[in-house]
Amino acid sequence: MCRRRGPLEEATTLWRNGLLVFALCDRCAASHDVVFSPTPAGVEMRVRRRSSVGLVTQEVPHVHSSR
């Protein structure tokens, strides 16, 4: 999940069969809620931002056709 490189000692990690499958640095963990749940196939992860994301929209200009 985390796009920032850093030492694994400063991250929450999930390993499966000796492979790193999930890493979340402390910085990102401060702004996300992460829930791990066991499933018959393995582990389900749900990640949600704690703060809302602001989206900027722009109105599409209207083109008037002259017929």
TORMAR-479953 format. One record per residue: x, y, z of N, C-alpha, C in turn; chain; residue in three letters. Coordinates in Angstrom, 1 decimal, always signed. Atoms other than C-alpha are relative to their C-alpha. Example, Ala and Ser with C-alpha at 12.3 -4.5 7.8 and 13.67 -1.06 7.14 Angstrom:
% TORMAR-479953
+--------+--------+--------+--------+--------+--------+--------+--------+--------+------+------+
:    nxx :    nyy :    nzz :   caxx :   cayy :   cazz :    cxx :    cyy :    czz : unit : code :
+--------+--------+--------+--------+--------+--------+--------+--------+--------+------+------+
:   +0.9 :   -1.2 :   +0.0 :  +12.3 :   -4.5 :   +7.8 :   +0.9 :   +1.2 :   +0.0 :    A :  ALA :
:   -0.9 :   -1.1 :   +0.0 :  +13.7 :   -1.1 :   +7.1 :   -0.8 :   +1.1 :   +0.8 :    A :  SER :
+--------+--------+--------+--------+--------+--------+--------+--------+--------+------+------+
//
This chain:
% TORMAR-479953
+--------+--------+--------+--------+--------+--------+--------+--------+--------+------+------+
:    nxx :    nyy :    nzz :   caxx :   cayy :   cazz :    cxx :    cyy :    czz : unit : code :
+--------+--------+--------+--------+--------+--------+--------+--------+--------+------+------+
:   +0.8 :   -1.2 :   +0.0 :   +0.0 :   +0.0 :   +0.0 :   +0.9 :   +1.3 :   +0.0 :    A :  MET :
:   -0.8 :   -1.2 :   -0.2 :   +2.7 :   +2.5 :   +1.0 :   +0.9 :   +0.1 :   -1.2 :    A :  CYS :
:   -0.8 :   -0.3 :   +1.2 :   +4.5 :   +4.1 :   -1.9 :   +1.4 :   +0.5 :   +0.4 :    A :  ARG :
:   -1.3 :   -0.6 :   -0.5 :   +7.3 :   +5.6 :   +0.3 :   +0.9 :   -1.2 :   +0.5 :    A :  ARG :
:   -1.0 :   +1.0 :   -0.4 :  +10.4 :   +3.5 :   +0.8 :   +0.5 :   +0.3 :   +1.4 :    A :  ARG :
:   -0.5 :   -0.2 :   -1.3 :  +11.6 :   +3.0 :   +4.3 :   +0.3 :   -1.3 :   +0.6 :    A :  GLY :
:   -0.3 :   +1.2 :   -0.7 :  +12.9 :   +0.5 :   +6.8 :   -1.2 :   -0.8 :   +0.5 :    A :  PRO :
:   +1.1 :   +0.8 :   -0.4 :  +10.6 :   -2.4 :   +7.6 :   -0.3 :   +0.1 :   +1.5 :    A :  LEU :
:   +0.2 :   -0.2 :   -1.5 :  +11.2 :   -1.8 :  +11.3 :   -0.9 :   +1.1 :   +0.3 :    A :  GLU :
:   +0.9 :   -1.1 :   -0.2 :   +9.1 :   +1.3 :  +10.9 :   -1.3 :   -0.1 :   -0.7 :    A :  GLU :
:   +1.2 :   +0.2 :   +0.8 :   +6.2 :   -0.3 :   +9.2 :   -0.8 :   -1.2 :   +0.6 :    A :  ALA :
:   +0.8 :   +1.2 :   -0.3 :   +3.3 :   -2.7 :   +9.8 :   +0.1 :   -0.9 :   -1.2 :    A :  THR :
:   -0.2 :   +0.9 :   +1.1 :   +3.9 :   -5.7 :   +7.7 :   -0.8 :   -1.3 :   +0.1 :    A :  THR :
:   +0.7 :   +1.3 :   +0.0 :   +2.0 :   -8.9 :   +6.7 :   +0.8 :   -0.9 :   -0.9 :    A :  LEU :
:   -0.8 :   +1.0 :   +0.8 :   +4.0 :  -11.9 :   +5.5 :   -0.8 :   -1.2 :   -0.2 :    A :  TRP :
:   +0.7 :   +1.2 :   +0.3 :   +2.6 :  -15.0 :   +3.9 :   +1.0 :   -1.0 :   -0.7 :    A :  ARG :
:   -0.9 :   +1.0 :   +0.5 :   +4.7 :  -18.1 :   +3.3 :   +1.4 :   +0.6 :   -0.3 :    A :  ASN :
:   -1.4 :   -0.6 :   +0.2 :   +7.9 :  -16.1 :   +3.7 :   +0.1 :   +1.2 :   -0.9 :    A :  GLY :
:   +0.0 :   -1.2 :   +0.9 :   +6.8 :  -13.3 :   +1.3 :   -0.7 :   +1.2 :   +0.6 :    A :  LEU :
:   +0.7 :   -1.3 :   -0.4 :   +6.0 :   -9.7 :   +2.1 :   -1.1 :   +0.3 :   -0.9 :    A :  LEU :
:   +1.2 :   -0.3 :   +0.8 :   +2.5 :   -9.1 :   +0.9 :   -0.7 :   +1.3 :   +0.3 :    A :  VAL :
:   +0.6 :   -1.2 :   -0.4 :   +1.6 :   -5.9 :   +2.7 :   +1.0 :   +0.8 :   +0.9 :    A :  PHE :
:   -0.8 :   -0.8 :   -0.9 :   +3.6 :   -3.0 :   +4.2 :   -0.7 :   +1.4 :   +0.1 :    A :  ALA :
:   +0.6 :   -1.3 :   -0.2 :   +2.3 :   +0.2 :   +5.7 :   +0.9 :   +0.8 :   +1.0 :    A :  LEU :
:   -0.9 :   -0.7 :   -0.8 :   +4.7 :   +2.8 :   +7.0 :   -0.8 :   +0.8 :   +1.1 :    A :  CYS :
:   +0.7 :   -0.7 :   -1.1 :   +4.0 :   +4.6 :  +10.3 :   -0.6 :   +1.3 :   -0.4 :    A :  ASP :
:   +0.6 :   -1.3 :   +0.5 :   +3.4 :   +7.9 :   +8.4 :   -1.4 :   -0.2 :   -0.6 :    A :  ARG :
:   +1.3 :   +0.3 :   +0.6 :   +0.6 :   +6.4 :   +6.3 :   -1.0 :   -0.6 :   +1.0 :    A :  CYS :
:   +0.9 :   +0.6 :   -1.0 :   -0.8 :   +4.4 :   +9.2 :   -0.7 :   +1.1 :   +0.9 :    A :  ALA :
:   +0.6 :   -1.1 :   -0.8 :   -1.5 :   +7.7 :  +11.0 :   -1.2 :   +0.6 :   -0.7 :    A :  ALA :
:   +1.2 :   -0.5 :   +0.7 :   -4.0 :   +8.6 :   +8.3 :   -0.9 :   -1.0 :   -0.6 :    A :  SER :
:   +0.8 :   +1.1 :   +0.5 :   -5.5 :   +5.2 :   +7.5 :   -0.5 :   -0.9 :   +1.1 :    A :  HIS :
:   +0.5 :   +1.1 :   -0.9 :   -7.6 :   +2.6 :   +9.3 :   +0.2 :   -1.3 :   -0.8 :    A :  ASP :
:   -0.3 :   +1.3 :   +0.7 :   -6.4 :   -0.9 :   +8.4 :   -0.6 :   -1.1 :   +0.9 :    A :  VAL :
:   +0.6 :   +1.2 :   -0.7 :   -8.3 :   -4.1 :   +9.4 :   +0.4 :   -1.2 :   -0.8 :    A :  VAL :
:   -0.3 :   +1.3 :   +0.5 :   -7.0 :   -7.6 :   +8.9 :   -1.0 :   -1.0 :   +0.5 :    A :  PHE :
:   +1.0 :   +1.0 :   -0.4 :   -9.5 :  -10.4 :   +8.9 :   +0.4 :   -1.4 :   -0.7 :    A :  SER :
:   -0.3 :   +1.4 :   +0.5 :   -8.8 :  -14.2 :   +8.5 :   -1.2 :   -0.4 :   -0.9 :    A :  PRO :
:   +1.0 :   +0.6 :   +0.9 :  -10.6 :  -15.9 :   +5.6 :   +0.4 :   -1.4 :   -0.3 :    A :  THR :
:   -0.4 :   +1.3 :   +0.4 :  -10.6 :  -19.5 :   +4.4 :   +1.2 :   +0.0 :   -1.0 :    A :  PRO :
:   -1.0 :   -0.1 :   +1.1 :   -8.3 :  -18.4 :   +1.5 :   +1.3 :   +0.7 :   +0.5 :    A :  ALA :
:   -1.2 :   -0.8 :   -0.4 :   -5.9 :  -16.3 :   +3.6 :   -0.4 :   +1.1 :   +1.0 :    A :  GLY :
:   +0.3 :   -1.2 :   -0.8 :   -6.3 :  -12.8 :   +5.0 :   -0.5 :   +1.1 :   -0.9 :    A :  VAL :
:   +0.6 :   -1.1 :   +0.7 :   -8.5 :  -10.0 :   +3.9 :   +0.4 :   +1.3 :   +0.7 :    A :  GLU :
:   -0.4 :   -1.3 :   -0.5 :   -7.3 :   -6.4 :   +4.3 :   -0.9 :   +1.0 :   -0.5 :    A :  MET :
:   +0.8 :   -1.1 :   +0.4 :   -9.5 :   -3.4 :   +4.3 :   +0.7 :   +1.3 :   +0.5 :    A :  ARG :
:   -0.7 :   -1.3 :   -0.3 :   -7.9 :   +0.1 :   +4.2 :   -0.9 :   +1.1 :   -0.3 :    A :  VAL :
:   +0.9 :   -1.1 :   +0.2 :   -9.8 :   +3.3 :   +4.6 :   +0.7 :   +1.3 :   +0.5 :    A :  ARG :
:   -0.5 :   -1.2 :   -0.5 :   -8.6 :   +6.9 :   +4.8 :   -0.8 :   +0.6 :   +1.1 :    A :  ARG :
:   +0.8 :   -0.6 :   -1.2 :   -9.5 :   +8.6 :   +8.1 :   -0.6 :   +1.4 :   -0.4 :    A :  ARG :
:   +0.5 :   -1.3 :   +0.4 :   -9.9 :  +12.0 :   +6.5 :   -0.6 :   -0.1 :   -1.4 :    A :  SER :
:   +0.7 :   +0.0 :   +1.3 :  -12.1 :  +12.8 :   +3.5 :   +1.0 :   +0.5 :   -1.0 :    A :  SER :
:   -0.8 :   -0.5 :   +1.1 :  -10.4 :  +13.4 :   +0.1 :   -0.8 :   +1.1 :   -0.7 :    A :  VAL :
:   +0.6 :   -1.1 :   +0.8 :  -11.2 :  +16.7 :   -1.5 :   +0.2 :   -0.1 :   -1.5 :    A :  GLY :
:   -0.1 :   +0.0 :   +1.4 :  -12.0 :  +16.5 :   -5.1 :   -0.3 :   +1.3 :   -0.6 :    A :  LEU :
:   +0.2 :   -1.2 :   +0.7 :  -11.8 :  +19.4 :   -7.4 :   -0.6 :   -0.3 :   -1.4 :    A :  VAL :
:   +0.7 :   +0.2 :   +1.3 :  -14.2 :  +19.5 :  -10.3 :   +0.0 :   +1.3 :   -0.8 :    A :  THR :
:   +0.1 :   -1.2 :   +0.8 :  -14.5 :  +21.8 :  -13.2 :   -1.1 :   -0.2 :   -1.0 :    A :  GLN :
:   +1.1 :   +0.2 :   +0.9 :  -17.5 :  +22.4 :  -15.3 :   +0.5 :   +0.0 :   -1.4 :    A :  GLU :
:   -0.4 :   +0.1 :   +1.4 :  -17.2 :  +21.4 :  -18.9 :   -0.6 :   +1.2 :   -0.7 :    A :  VAL :
:   +0.6 :   -1.2 :   +0.7 :  -17.6 :  +24.5 :  -21.1 :   -1.0 :   -0.5 :   -1.1 :    A :  PRO :
:   +1.1 :   +0.3 :   +1.0 :  -20.7 :  +24.5 :  -23.3 :   +0.4 :   +0.6 :   -1.3 :    A :  HIS :
:   -0.3 :   -0.5 :   +1.4 :  -20.1 :  +24.7 :  -27.0 :   -1.3 :   +0.2 :   -0.7 :    A :  VAL :
:   +1.2 :   -0.3 :   +0.7 :  -22.9 :  +26.3 :  -28.9 :   +0.2 :   -0.1 :   -1.5 :    A :  HIS :
:   -0.2 :   +0.2 :   +1.5 :  -23.3 :  +25.2 :  -32.5 :   -1.0 :   +0.9 :   -0.7 :    A :  SER :
:   +0.8 :   -0.9 :   +0.8 :  -24.6 :  +27.6 :  -35.1 :   -0.6 :   -0.8 :   -1.2 :    A :  SER :
:   +0.7 :   +0.7 :   +1.1 :  -27.1 :  +25.9 :  -37.4 :   -0.7 :   +0.9 :   -0.9 :    A :  ARG :
+--------+--------+--------+--------+--------+--------+--------+--------+--------+------+------+
//
